[in-house]
């Protein structure tokens, strides 16, 4: 292997600027998709507790269908498949206002929302029923029991899996490069194309992702320890996917 | 809606794209199955390495896991795409690049599952095995691993589903899998909605039946 390393390509020319704008777009895309995902996750979770069966079936369909299909397929679906179905005015608007970014937010948000819904559901289900009964027996109303006992516990239990799900979302935002969203991986490829320095460009992109993920993970690890419930075994990052 | 587009291109999408029998080297299953088998084998080594008492084995294994869990799969695929021909000094087919990328990447996640599975075996089992005179490797092989494997099966199947879905990303380096086949057909027919919805359903049928199987296994094996 005879490769001439030239690390200066990363700070000469436009590379630095590209990396920075890619990083910012990755964060923007992830933040927007995260908000959409959490909203959909909570909505789907709530629908699944409804007494009316069609609503439950709708939520189950959403969760099972969207999380079991590759994200890449959803990217193409939202980018190529959905716009032609929109009414003319809406079509013109998205084509003029960064269609690829909107498609990426929808794909990533709707896909991750289905996964968030499962995180929330398993968090709430892991609370023993007796806790609700004990709260009610000690004189709280059901609403108070949820507000002061069950919800605080559920939120604490959810921290580790929700963190790993959020990190997945951040890493999965790299799939948006396939529909030419100029996020971090896209910019890394662009540096490679213009400078022909593959290893340098990939190292820069990889390190930025690593730093982002390690920072978020250790930050949330700190929050987790701060809010740990005494007597419960917590810790450990959940599965990815 | 024009479902005729699916019907006209069904052999190309399923036989070529999904199974991988045709003019192009490709196929979602042709990539997913070896990736799952090899990824699991490497994962066993990584998982055991994470539990090794010797620091010089444990630390590299830990670093390996932490590195690959902090990096997007797309990045790993691009790394392999550039690095492999450079190191091996020869052209590498997309299949080889994708297979290596998936094995290396998923082994980090599968390794964690193996580790958790081994750690779920009660300590008393190891002590009892030692007390009846088994050596360390014998204890691992005859007592710990069989129990650990049973505990691992549900999360293993879940991770296999993830790997199966991830193989769609091999299309970004041109590997002719189901996703790429849909892209090729779409370039000719321009029916994106029908085509992508159709392959979504094909992926869903595979992953959903796998996850149903995982759930039934979970019920049958019960908590250990």
Interface residues (C-beta under 8 A of the other chain):
Chain A: X1 X3 X64 X65 X68 X69 X70 X71 X72 X73 X74 X76 X77 X80 X81 X82 X84 X85 X171 X172 X173 X174 X175 X177 X178 X185 X188 X189 X192 X198 X199 X202 X205 X206 X209 X210 X213 X214 X217 X236 X237 X239 X240 X241
Chain B: X66 X67 X69 X70 X71 X72 X73 X74 X75 X78 X79 X82 X83 X86 X87 X89 X109 X113 X116 X155 X158 X159 X161 X162 X165 X166 X168 X169 X171 X172 X179 X182 X183 X186 X192 X193 X195 X196 X197 X199 X200 X203 X204 X207 X208 X211
